[in-house]
Amino acid sequence: MQTDHEVAVLRYGHRPGRDDRMTTHVGLTARALGADRAIFPDNATQPAETVRDITGRFGGPFAVELREDQSAIVRDWEGTVVHLTMYGLPVQDVEGDVREASTEEPVLIVVGGEKVPWDLYEEADFNVGVTNQPHSEVAGLAVFLDRLFDGEELDQEWEGAERDVIPKATGKKVVDVAGDDVNRPAGAEDGGGDVSEDGTAE
């Protein structure tokens, strides 16, 4: 949300092919719910391209980086590190402390993919659980960001968008920045692809 201090999301671990969709959704959720950038492992090139494409079409600012040194990112982060894990303290018990920390320094939110090293639990300033039950890391990230920003991210403005979604009670309407309707009848050409119901490029 381009607040005083950066909020970044680190996707820790990625298995090409197997994790492509989940890593993509981590990035899209980070963007849509207020984070400033996502950091992906350097082998997550396809998810990074998809998130950049969505940002280009639907607005930013939002950045995606590919990095190989995930452990170093956590270790060298100059700010607060939050590790989302089902084994952490309940989000409702620590959200106030994390929100207060975010007003003073940058926040790195770590979302694990494959098994994360034990060191991460010790290096994190907060190990946070969105319920202590197994579920999607994307759901955990969404709930945590909403708690962190206290719902204000839902009203954020998007800059540099090529397309704009017009809210409707029924149906769907997407226009380009010039105001032209870019919706097409089923099967028609859209010259640049469409977006699925979950926001990823089709």
Residue pairs with C-beta under 8 A, 6 or more apart in sequence:
1 7
1 34
1 35
1 36
1 149
1 152
1 153
1 156
2 36
2 61
3 102
4 103
5 79
5 102
5 103
5 104
5 105
5 106
5 107
6 36
6 37
6 79
6 106
6 107
7 34
7 35
7 36
7 102
7 106
7 107
7 109
7 145
7 148
8 35
8 36
8 37
8 38
8 39
8 106
8 107
8 108
8 109
9 26
9 27
9 30
9 35
9 37
9 38
9 39
9 108
9 109
9 110
9 111
9 141
10 38
10 39
10 70
10 73
10 74
10 108
10 109
10 110
10 111
11 23
11 26
11 27
11 38
11 39
11 40
11 41
11 44
11 111
11 113
12 41
12 70
12 74
12 110
12 111
12 112
12 113
12 116
12 120
13 19
13 41
13 70
13 112
13 113
13 114
13 115
13 116
14 23
14 40
14 41
14 43
14 44
14 47
14 113
14 114
15 113
15 114
16 43
16 44
16 46
19 44
19 113
19 114
20 44
20 46
20 47
21 200
22 113
22 136
22 137
22 138
23 40
23 44
23 47
23 113
24 46
24 47
24 50
24 51
24 200
25 138
25 198
25 200
26 38
26 47
26 111
26 137
26 138
26 141
27 38
27 40
27 47
27 48
27 50
27 51
27 64
28 50
28 51
28 54
28 199
28 200
29 138
29 141
29 142
29 145
30 37
30 38
30 62
30 109
30 141
30 145
31 38
31 51
31 54
31 55
31 60
31 62
32 199
33 141
33 142
33 145
33 146
33 149
33 153
34 145
34 148
34 149
34 152
34 153
34 156
35 62
35 109
35 145
36 61
36 62
36 63
37 62
37 63
37 64
37 65
38 51
38 62
38 63
38 64
38 65
39 64
39 65
39 67
39 70
39 73
40 47
40 48
40 64
40 65
40 66
40 67
41 66
41 67
41 68
41 70
41 113
42 66
42 67
42 68
44 66
45 66
48 64
48 66
50 200
50 201
51 62
51 64
52 64
53 201
54 195
54 199
54 200
54 201
55 62
55 64
56 160
56 162
57 161
57 162
57 163
57 192
57 195
58 158
58 161
58 162
58 163
58 164
58 165
59 158
59 159
59 160
59 161
60 158
60 159
60 160
61 159
61 160
67 73
71 117
71 119
71 120
73 108
74 81
74 108
74 110
74 120
74 123
74 124
75 123
77 106
77 108
78 105
78 106
79 101
79 105
79 106
79 107
79 108
80 98
80 101
80 102
80 105
80 106
80 107
80 108
80 125
80 126
81 107
81 108
81 110
81 123
81 124
81 125
81 126
82 98
82 107
82 108
82 109
82 110
82 124
82 125
82 126
82 128
82 144
83 110
83 112
83 116
83 120
83 121
83 124
83 126
83 127
83 128
84 109
84 110
84 111
84 112
84 128
84 129
84 130
84 137
84 140
84 141
84 144
85 112
85 116
85 121
85 127
85 128
85 129
86 129
86 131
86 132
86 133
86 134
86 135
86 140
87 121
87 127
87 129
87 132
88 126
88 127
88 128
88 129
88 132
89 126
89 127
89 128
89 129
90 128
90 129
90 131
90 132
91 128
91 129
91 130
91 143
91 144
91 147
92 147
94 126
94 128
95 147
95 148
97 126
98 107
98 126
98 128
98 148
99 147
99 148
99 150
101 107
101 125
102 148
107 148
109 141
109 144
109 145
110 116
110 120
110 124
111 137
111 140
111 141
112 120
112 137
113 137
121 127
128 144
129 140
130 139
130 140
130 143
130 144
145 153
146 153
146 154
158 164
161 177
162 176
162 177
163 174
163 175
163 176
163 177
163 182
164 174
164 175
164 176
164 177
165 172
165 173
165 174
166 173
166 174
166 175
172 183
173 181
173 183
174 181
174 182
174 183
174 195
175 181
175 182
176 182
182 190
184 190
184 194
193 201
193 202
194 201
194 202
195 201
195 202
196 202
